[in-house]
């Protein structure tokens, strides 16, 4: 839920600041890459990894559907 809230905040703030849609999508892609890296680098049971959803598979599927 943390990542989804961050993504929604990024999108809303970009909309308010009149940032072009393409740039907002790039920032969301960078957020997704950061989440994937955190899942792949941090050990099982790490607090940040748990806060990000606990499993990289879900985010990989999400990225595949978005791409």
C-alpha positions as CSV (number, residue, x, y, z in Angstrom):
1,X,0.0,0.0,0.0
2,X,2.9,2.3,0.7
3,X,4.1,2.2,-2.9
4,X,0.6,2.7,-4.3
5,X,0.2,5.8,-2.1
6,X,3.6,7.1,-3.2
7,X,2.6,6.5,-6.9
8,X,-0.7,8.3,-6.4
9,X,1.0,11.2,-4.7
10,X,3.5,11.5,-7.4
11,X,0.8,11.4,-10.1
12,X,-1.4,14.0,-8.2
13,X,1.5,16.3,-7.5
14,X,2.6,16.1,-11.1
15,X,-0.9,16.9,-12.2
16,X,-1.2,19.9,-9.9
17,X,2.2,21.2,-11.1
18,X,1.2,20.6,-14.7
19,X,4.1,18.2,-15.4
20,X,3.6,16.4,-18.7
21,X,2.1,12.9,-18.6
22,X,5.2,11.3,-20.1
23,X,7.5,12.6,-17.3
24,X,5.1,11.4,-14.6
25,X,5.1,8.0,-16.2
26,X,8.9,8.0,-16.2
27,X,9.0,8.9,-12.4
28,X,6.5,6.1,-11.7
29,X,8.8,3.7,-13.7
30,X,11.7,4.8,-11.6
31,X,9.7,4.1,-8.4
32,X,8.9,0.6,-9.7
33,X,12.5,-0.1,-10.5
34,X,13.4,1.0,-7.0
35,X,10.8,-1.3,-5.5
36,X,12.1,-4.2,-7.6
37,X,15.7,-3.5,-6.6
38,X,14.8,-3.4,-3.0
39,X,13.1,-6.8,-3.3
40,X,16.0,-8.3,-5.1
41,X,18.8,-6.8,-2.9
42,X,17.4,-6.9,0.6
43,X,17.2,-10.2,2.5
44,X,14.0,-12.0,3.3
45,X,12.2,-10.6,6.3
46,X,13.8,-7.1,6.0
47,X,11.4,-4.4,7.3
48,X,11.5,-2.3,4.1
49,X,10.9,-5.3,2.0
50,X,7.9,-6.2,4.0
51,X,6.6,-2.6,3.8
52,X,6.9,-2.8,0.0
53,X,4.8,-5.9,-0.2
54,X,7.1,-8.7,0.7
55,X,7.4,-10.3,-2.7
56,X,8.9,-9.2,-6.0
57,X,6.6,-11.5,-8.0
58,X,3.6,-9.2,-7.5
59,X,5.5,-6.1,-8.6
60,X,7.0,-8.0,-11.6
61,X,3.5,-8.9,-12.7
62,X,2.3,-5.3,-12.1
63,X,5.2,-4.0,-14.2
64,X,4.4,-6.5,-16.9
65,X,0.8,-5.4,-17.0
66,X,1.7,-1.8,-17.1
67,X,4.3,-2.2,-19.8
